[in-house]
Amino acid sequence: MIPAAQIVVFLILFILQTSVLRMYASIAPDTALLATAWFALRYGRYGGLDCGVLGGLLQDVASFGMMGINLLSKGLIGLLTGWLKENHLIEWNNAMSWIITIGAGTFINGIIFRNYAMSFFDYHPGIASDTGRMALQALYNLAAGLPLFSFLIALETKMRRLLHIREI
């Protein structure tokens, strides 16, 4: 029940990202990346991998662009973040862990996209412009992700209280 509510929150945000935010802004928070980081932090590497692959596939289908790149990058980010959580290198409810995973995930996503585009499409931008674009995307993701993760923790706490579920 609780993961289903979290999935609904991310689906609503994904619809907003692909429709409203893309009409009015050239850059928007990456909802699939935020969902991947959340589920990896909360449910481990398999939850992160599953969410990353499904979110990346959904993002690939909605983008009408290069198929498979988001599936690959989000899947790897979910697997890596979940592995870090399972090995107790980061905590799921710590704001510093959120900053690290969202920021690093954004840069990993950007590097995979850059290398993919350079390999297949003769895309050769300057490293400074790509780094600046990735830093701006990381700021957008952090600005949306930190309050979102806090909201999801509050939602989970409220649902646990209402459903009389104890966390083990």
C-alpha positions as CSV (number, residue, x, y, z in Angstrom):
1,M,0.0,0.0,0.0
2,I,2.8,2.5,0.9
3,P,4.9,1.8,-2.2
4,A,1.8,2.1,-4.3
5,A,1.1,5.6,-2.9
6,Q,4.7,6.5,-3.6
7,I,4.5,5.3,-7.2
8,V,1.3,7.4,-7.7
9,V,3.1,10.5,-6.4
10,F,6.0,9.9,-8.9
11,L,3.6,9.2,-11.8
12,I,1.7,12.4,-11.2
13,L,5.0,14.3,-11.1
14,F,6.2,12.5,-14.3
15,I,3.0,13.6,-16.1
16,L,3.6,17.2,-14.9
17,Q,7.2,17.0,-16.0
18,T,6.4,15.8,-19.5
19,S,3.5,18.1,-20.1
20,V,3.4,21.3,-18.1
21,L,7.0,21.9,-17.3
22,R,8.3,21.1,-20.8
23,M,5.9,23.7,-22.2
24,Y,7.2,26.6,-20.0
25,A,10.8,25.7,-19.2
26,S,13.6,24.3,-21.3
27,I,14.8,22.2,-18.3
28,A,12.9,20.5,-15.6
29,P,13.6,18.1,-12.7
30,D,14.2,14.5,-13.8
31,T,11.3,12.7,-12.1
32,A,12.5,9.3,-13.2
33,L,15.9,9.9,-11.6
34,L,14.3,11.1,-8.4
35,A,12.0,8.1,-8.3
36,T,15.0,5.8,-8.9
37,A,17.0,7.4,-6.1
38,W,14.0,7.3,-3.7
39,F,13.2,3.6,-4.3
40,A,16.9,2.6,-4.2
41,L,17.4,4.4,-0.9
42,R,14.2,3.1,0.5
43,Y,14.0,-0.5,-0.8
44,G,17.6,-1.4,-1.8
45,R,19.3,-2.3,-5.0
46,Y,16.5,-4.4,-6.5
47,G,13.9,-1.8,-5.8
48,G,16.2,0.8,-7.3
49,L,17.0,-1.3,-10.3
50,D,13.3,-2.1,-11.0
51,C,12.2,1.5,-10.6
52,G,15.2,2.7,-12.7
53,V,14.5,0.3,-15.6
54,L,10.7,1.0,-15.6
55,G,11.1,4.8,-15.1
56,G,13.8,5.0,-17.7
57,L,11.7,3.0,-20.2
58,L,8.8,5.2,-19.5
59,Q,11.0,8.3,-20.0
60,D,12.4,6.8,-23.3
61,V,8.9,6.2,-24.6
62,A,7.7,9.6,-23.7
63,S,10.8,11.4,-25.1
64,F,10.6,10.1,-28.7
65,G,14.4,10.3,-28.7
66,M,17.2,7.9,-28.2
67,M,15.6,4.7,-27.0
68,G,17.3,2.8,-24.2
69,I,19.6,5.5,-22.9
70,N,17.4,6.4,-20.0
71,L,16.6,2.8,-19.2
72,L,20.4,2.1,-19.0
73,S,21.3,5.2,-17.0
74,K,18.4,5.0,-14.5
75,G,18.9,1.3,-14.0
76,L,22.6,1.7,-13.2
77,I,21.9,4.6,-10.9
78,G,19.2,2.5,-9.1
79,L,21.5,-0.5,-8.7
80,L,24.5,1.6,-7.5
81,T,22.4,3.7,-5.0
82,G,20.7,0.5,-3.7
83,W,24.1,-1.2,-3.3
84,L,25.4,1.8,-1.3
85,K,22.4,1.7,0.9
86,E,22.6,-2.1,1.5
87,N,26.3,-1.8,2.4
88,H,25.4,0.9,4.9
89,L,27.5,3.6,3.2
90,I,24.4,5.9,3.0
91,E,21.2,6.1,5.0
92,W,17.8,6.3,3.4
93,N,16.4,9.0,5.6
94,N,19.4,11.3,5.8
95,A,19.4,14.6,3.8
96,M,23.1,14.4,3.1
97,S,22.5,11.0,1.5
98,W,19.8,12.5,-0.6
99,I,22.1,15.3,-1.8
100,I,24.9,12.8,-2.7
101,T,22.6,10.4,-4.5
102,I,20.7,13.0,-6.5
103,G,23.8,15.0,-7.4
104,A,25.9,12.0,-8.3
105,G,23.0,10.4,-10.1
106,T,22.5,13.5,-12.2
107,F,26.1,13.5,-13.2
108,I,26.2,9.8,-13.9
109,N,23.1,10.2,-16.0
110,G,24.7,13.1,-17.9
111,I,27.9,11.3,-18.5
112,I,26.1,8.2,-19.9
113,F,24.0,10.4,-22.2
114,R,27.1,12.4,-23.3
115,N,29.1,9.2,-24.1
116,Y,26.1,7.6,-25.8
117,A,25.5,10.7,-28.0
118,M,29.2,11.0,-28.8
119,S,29.4,7.3,-29.9
120,F,26.3,7.2,-32.2
121,F,25.4,10.7,-33.3
122,D,28.7,12.6,-33.7
123,Y,27.9,14.9,-30.8
124,H,31.0,16.7,-29.7
125,P,30.2,19.5,-27.2
126,G,32.8,21.1,-25.0
127,I,33.3,19.5,-21.6
128,A,32.7,22.9,-19.9
129,S,29.3,23.3,-21.5
130,D,28.3,19.7,-20.6
131,T,29.5,20.1,-17.0
132,G,27.5,23.4,-16.7
133,R,24.4,21.8,-18.1
134,M,24.8,18.8,-15.7
135,A,25.3,21.1,-12.7
136,L,22.2,23.1,-13.6
137,Q,20.2,19.9,-13.9
138,A,21.6,18.7,-10.5
139,L,20.4,22.0,-9.0
140,Y,16.9,21.5,-10.4
141,N,16.8,17.9,-9.3
142,L,18.0,18.9,-5.8
143,A,15.5,21.7,-5.6
144,A,12.7,19.3,-6.4
145,G,14.0,16.2,-4.8
146,L,14.8,17.3,-1.2
147,P,11.3,18.6,-0.4
148,L,9.8,15.6,-2.3
149,F,11.7,13.1,-0.3
150,S,10.7,14.9,2.9
151,F,7.1,14.8,1.8
152,L,7.4,11.0,1.0
153,I,8.7,10.3,4.5
154,A,5.9,12.3,6.0
155,L,3.4,10.5,3.8
156,E,4.8,7.1,4.8
157,T,4.7,8.0,8.5
158,K,1.1,9.2,8.2
159,M,0.1,6.0,6.3
160,R,1.8,3.8,8.8
161,R,0.0,5.5,11.7
162,L,-3.4,5.3,9.9
163,L,-2.9,1.6,8.9
164,H,-1.3,0.7,12.3
165,I,1.8,-0.7,10.6
166,R,5.1,-0.7,12.6
167,E,8.4,-0.3,10.9
168,I,10.9,-3.1,11.7
